[in-house]
Amino acid sequence: MKGKVRLLNIEKNTAFVPQTRIVIGNPPANPGAASTISDGFSLTALPAKTLHIKSADKDAIVKFVQLESTRDGKRTEADPIIMDDSAAEIPFLLTYDGASVVTKLGSKSATASLRLDDATVRITCSTGEFLYTDLVIEPAPSNAG
């Protein structure tokens, strides 16, 4: 799976965290439930003032991405990577070969062991407007021959 993602807008209510997440994982047990095993990344956006970051622009937004992994329903996240304003679109690539997921975000990448009987792609968004472009989801080439 590959594509680009960018933030278009965030909700003015700071009680919620604007975030989008894209992962490869097991199908959830129930509609609306999260995968208990997955790998991928999230993009989060917060007003700079919420993070106590001084900016000449009173409406400045801080965007950051995090590689993440979920095992047995417990999510672990890598240290956040702050994106500068020039990174309007963030290119990404996620591949799954039946044994591992490789996640690439620009120049950052991570590989995680992952074995699933049935893999699914999940894209979620919360409290923000995120645009996915050039999105391609296709099965990996078969090694059967």
C-alpha positions as CSV (number, residue, x, y, z in Angstrom):
1,M,0.0,0.0,0.0
2,K,1.3,3.4,-0.8
3,G,0.2,7.0,-1.1
4,K,0.5,10.4,0.5
5,V,-1.4,12.0,3.4
6,R,-1.7,15.6,4.5
7,L,-3.6,17.6,7.0
8,L,-6.2,20.0,5.7
9,N,-7.9,21.2,8.8
10,I,-8.3,20.5,12.5
11,E,-11.2,21.0,14.8
12,K,-11.0,24.1,17.0
13,N,-12.1,22.2,20.1
14,T,-8.8,21.1,21.7
15,A,-10.5,18.5,23.9
16,F,-9.8,15.9,21.2
17,V,-6.7,15.0,19.3
18,P,-6.8,15.3,15.5
19,Q,-5.2,12.2,14.2
20,T,-5.2,9.7,11.3
21,R,-3.9,6.2,11.4
22,I,-3.1,3.7,8.8
23,V,-2.2,0.1,9.7
24,I,-2.0,-3.4,8.4
25,G,-3.4,-5.9,10.9
26,N,-5.9,-8.6,11.8
27,P,-9.6,-7.9,11.1
28,P,-11.3,-6.5,14.2
29,A,-13.7,-8.9,16.1
30,N,-16.5,-6.3,16.0
31,P,-17.4,-3.3,13.8
32,G,-15.7,-0.2,15.2
33,A,-13.2,-2.2,17.3
34,A,-9.4,-1.9,16.8
35,S,-7.2,-4.6,15.5
36,T,-5.4,-6.5,18.3
37,I,-2.3,-7.0,16.1
38,S,-1.1,-4.4,13.6
39,D,1.7,-2.2,12.3
40,G,1.7,1.1,10.6
41,F,1.8,4.8,11.5
42,S,-0.2,7.8,12.8
43,L,-0.2,11.5,11.9
44,T,-1.2,13.8,14.7
45,A,-1.8,17.6,14.6
46,L,-2.1,19.9,17.5
47,P,-2.2,23.7,18.0
48,A,1.2,24.9,19.0
49,K,-0.3,26.8,21.9
50,T,-1.7,23.5,23.3
51,L,1.9,22.2,23.4
52,H,3.1,25.5,24.9
53,I,5.2,26.3,21.8
54,K,5.6,29.9,21.1
55,S,5.0,31.0,17.5
56,A,4.5,34.3,15.6
57,D,1.4,32.6,14.1
58,K,-1.2,32.3,16.8
59,D,-2.9,29.6,14.7
60,A,0.3,27.5,14.2
61,I,-0.2,23.8,14.1
62,V,2.4,21.2,15.0
63,K,2.3,18.0,13.0
64,F,4.1,14.8,13.9
65,V,4.1,11.2,12.8
66,Q,4.8,8.1,14.8
67,L,5.5,4.5,13.7
68,E,3.4,2.2,15.8
69,S,2.9,-1.5,16.6
70,T,0.1,-3.3,18.4
71,R,0.4,-6.7,19.9
72,D,-2.3,-8.4,22.0
73,G,-4.3,-5.1,21.9
74,K,-1.4,-3.0,23.4
75,R,0.0,-0.3,21.2
76,T,3.6,0.9,21.4
77,E,4.7,4.0,19.5
78,A,8.1,5.2,18.4
79,D,9.3,8.6,19.3
80,P,7.3,11.3,17.4
81,I,8.9,12.8,14.3
82,I,7.9,16.5,14.0
83,M,7.1,17.5,10.5
84,D,8.0,20.9,9.3
85,D,5.6,23.1,7.4
86,S,7.2,22.3,4.1
87,A,6.1,18.7,4.5
88,A,2.5,19.4,3.4
89,E,2.2,15.8,1.9
90,I,3.8,12.9,3.7
91,P,4.6,10.0,1.3
92,F,4.2,6.5,2.8
93,L,4.6,2.9,1.9
94,L,3.5,-0.1,3.8
95,T,4.2,-3.7,2.6
96,Y,3.2,-7.0,4.1
97,D,4.7,-10.3,2.9
98,G,3.1,-12.7,5.2
99,A,5.9,-12.5,7.7
100,S,6.6,-8.9,8.3
101,V,5.3,-5.3,7.7
102,V,7.7,-2.7,6.4
103,T,6.6,0.9,7.1
104,K,8.3,3.8,5.3
105,L,7.6,7.5,6.0
106,G,9.8,9.7,3.9
107,S,13.4,8.7,5.0
108,K,12.2,6.8,8.1
109,S,11.4,3.1,8.1
110,A,10.7,0.2,10.4
111,T,10.2,-3.5,10.0
112,A,8.2,-5.6,12.3
113,S,7.5,-9.3,12.4
114,L,3.8,-10.0,11.8
115,R,2.0,-13.2,10.9
116,L,-1.7,-13.0,10.2
117,D,-4.2,-15.6,8.9
118,D,-6.1,-12.7,7.3
119,A,-4.6,-9.2,6.8
120,T,-6.7,-6.1,6.5
121,V,-5.9,-2.4,5.9
122,R,-7.4,0.1,8.3
123,I,-7.5,3.9,7.8
124,T,-9.0,5.9,10.6
125,C,-9.4,9.6,11.2
126,S,-10.5,11.6,14.2
127,T,-11.3,15.2,14.8
128,G,-9.5,16.5,11.8
129,E,-9.6,16.6,8.0
130,F,-6.9,14.6,6.4
131,L,-6.5,14.0,2.7
132,Y,-5.1,10.7,1.3
133,T,-4.0,11.0,-2.3
134,D,-2.4,8.6,-4.8
135,L,-3.6,5.8,-2.5
136,V,-2.9,2.3,-3.9
137,I,-3.8,-0.8,-2.0
138,E,-3.0,-4.1,-3.8
139,P,-2.0,-7.6,-2.8
140,A,1.6,-8.6,-2.7
141,P,2.8,-10.6,-5.6
142,S,2.3,-14.3,-5.0
143,N,5.4,-16.5,-4.6
144,A,3.5,-19.6,-5.7
145,G,4.7,-21.0,-8.9
